[in-house]
Amino acid sequence: MTNTMDDIEQAKAILVIGSNTTEAHPIIGLRIKKAVMQNDCKLIVAEPMHIRLCYYADKWLRHMPGTDVALLNGMMNVIISEGLYDETFVHERCDGFDELVELVKEYTPERAAEITGVAAEDIREAARTFANAATGWLVEAMGWHGFFLLCAVLAIPGMLLLLKVAPWNEVPADSVGQQEPA
């Protein structure tokens, strides 16, 4: 974790990808819930399986297993093509950005939708929500260190690394935003 747990509650957007946070890290899961319920934080959960945080999510991106990179590339395509990043920060502090721009050009939201099973408009909405937040947190599983580039592109303060240790389950997508079972 790069910041204190108190910082989680100040986030205006949180993107959870590949992490069953409430199971693996219950205290951090509680802090995320508090941010959503008390700080008007927008929560985006990108996870094939339904996790408890889906009950609090503004958007659940239920992508097919193994398509995380395509989903993130689709989000980066939107952020870059719409200029939703801090250009000064990127040009002063990031290497390889021009190569990233070229790579994600082919991952339009429509192409990412074909690969992931997530609607193109949902990809656009999630990217815009995360990029336009004044402060944000990324909650992710191990192996997504490359995604830190997206946070660097956006110059979003606060990133969080978490492990995913939960089994798959099947829950209908209409459970998003519903009350969490006791």
C-alpha positions in Angstrom: 0.0 0.0 0.0 1.5 3.4 -1.0 -0.7 5.6 1.2 -2.3 5.3 4.6 -5.6 3.5 5.0 -7.1 6.9 6.0 -6.5 8.1 2.5 -8.9 5.5 1.1 -11.8 7.3 2.7 -10.8 10.5 0.9 -10.9 9.0 -2.6 -13.4 10.3 -5.1 -13.0 7.2 -7.3 -11.8 3.6 -6.6 -11.1 1.0 -9.2 -11.0 -2.5 -7.9 -9.7 -5.1 -10.4 -8.9 -8.7 -9.7 -9.2 -8.3 -5.9 -11.8 -9.7 -3.5 -10.9 -7.0 -1.1 -13.6 -7.6 1.6 -12.5 -11.3 1.9 -8.7 -10.9 1.6 -8.4 -7.5 3.4 -11.5 -6.8 5.4 -10.3 -3.6 7.1 -9.5 -2.1 3.7 -12.8 -3.4 2.4 -14.6 -1.5 5.2 -12.6 1.6 4.4 -13.7 1.4 0.7 -17.4 0.9 1.8 -17.0 4.0 4.0 -15.6 6.0 1.2 -18.6 5.1 -1.0 -21.2 5.6 1.7 -19.9 8.7 3.3 -17.6 10.5 0.8 -19.6 10.2 -2.4 -16.8 8.0 -3.8 -17.5 6.3 -7.2 -16.6 2.6 -7.0 -15.8 0.6 -10.2 -15.4 -3.1 -9.7 -13.7 -4.9 -12.6 -14.1 -8.6 -11.7 -15.6 -11.6 -13.5 -17.0 -12.9 -10.3 -19.5 -11.2 -8.0 -17.8 -9.9 -4.8 -19.3 -8.1 -1.9 -18.0 -4.7 -3.1 -20.3 -5.1 -6.2 -23.2 -4.2 -3.8 -21.6 -0.8 -3.4 -20.4 -0.3 -6.9 -21.5 2.4 -9.3 -20.3 0.1 -12.1 -19.5 -3.6 -12.2 -17.4 -4.4 -15.2 -17.9 -8.2 -15.4 -15.3 -9.1 -18.0 -14.5 -12.6 -19.1 -11.7 -14.3 -17.2 -8.3 -13.6 -18.7 -9.3 -10.4 -20.4 -8.2 -7.9 -17.8 -5.4 -6.4 -20.0 -7.9 -5.8 -22.9 -10.3 -4.1 -20.5 -7.5 -1.9 -19.1 -6.2 -1.1 -22.6 -9.7 -0.1 -23.6 -10.0 2.2 -20.6 -6.6 3.7 -21.5 -7.7 4.2 -25.1 -10.5 6.4 -23.8 -8.4 8.3 -21.4 -5.7 9.0 -23.9 -8.0 9.8 -26.9 -10.1 12.1 -24.8 -7.1 13.8 -23.2 -8.2 12.9 -19.7 -4.6 12.7 -18.3 -2.1 15.2 -17.0 0.1 15.8 -20.1 2.7 17.8 -18.2 3.2 15.0 -15.6 3.4 12.4 -18.3 6.0 14.2 -20.5 8.1 15.2 -17.5 8.1 11.8 -15.6 7.0 8.9 -17.8 9.0 6.9 -20.3 7.4 5.0 -23.1 4.2 6.9 -23.3 4.4 7.3 -27.1 4.6 3.5 -27.3 1.6 3.1 -25.0 -0.4 5.6 -27.2 0.3 3.4 -30.2 -0.5 0.2 -28.4 -3.9 1.3 -27.1 -5.0 2.9 -30.4 -6.1 -0.6 -31.5 -8.1 -1.2 -28.3 -11.1 1.0 -29.0 -13.9 0.4 -26.5 -15.7 -1.6 -29.3 -12.7 -3.9 -29.8 -12.2 -4.2 -26.0 -15.9 -5.1 -25.7 -15.6 -7.9 -28.2 -12.7 -9.3 -26.2 -14.0 -8.8 -22.7 -17.8 -9.1 -23.0 -18.2 -5.7 -21.3 -20.3 -3.1 -23.2 -18.2 -0.4 -25.0 -20.2 2.3 -23.3 -19.5 0.8 -19.8 -15.8 0.9 -20.6 -16.0 4.5 -21.6 -18.0 5.4 -18.5 -15.6 3.6 -16.2 -12.6 5.3 -17.8 -14.1 8.7 -17.6 -15.2 8.3 -14.0 -11.7 7.1 -12.9 -9.8 9.7 -14.9 -12.0 12.7 -13.9 -11.8 12.0 -10.2 -9.8 14.5 -8.2 -8.3 11.6 -6.1 -8.4 8.0 -6.7 -7.3 4.6 -5.6 -6.4 1.5 -7.6 -7.1 -1.8 -5.7 -5.6 -4.7 -7.7 -4.3 -8.2 -7.5 -0.7 -9.1 -7.9 0.5 -9.1 -11.5 -1.1 -5.7 -12.5 1.9 -3.6 -11.8 1.9 -2.6 -15.5 -1.4 -0.9 -14.8 0.4 1.6 -12.6 1.3 3.3 -15.8 -2.4 4.3 -16.1 -2.3 5.8 -12.7 1.0 7.6 -13.6 -0.7 8.9 -16.8 -3.5 10.3 -14.7 -1.3 11.4 -11.9 -3.8 10.0 -9.5 -2.6 10.0 -5.9 -3.0 6.7 -4.0 -2.5 3.2 -5.3 -3.1 0.0 -3.4 -1.9 -3.5 -4.1 -4.0 -6.4 -2.9 -4.1 -10.1 -3.4 -7.1 -12.0 -4.7 -7.9 -15.2 -2.7 -11.5 -16.0 -3.4 -13.3 -18.7 -5.4 -15.5 -18.0 -8.4 -19.2 -17.7 -8.0 -22.1 -16.7 -10.2 -24.4 -13.9 -9.3 -26.7 -12.0 -11.7 -25.4 -8.5 -12.8 -28.6 -6.9 -11.5 -27.3 -7.3 -7.9 -25.0 -4.3 -8.4 -26.1 -1.5 -6.1 -28.4 -3.7 -4.1 -28.2 -4.1 -0.4 -25.5 -6.4 0.8 -26.8 -9.6 2.4 -26.2 -9.9 6.1 
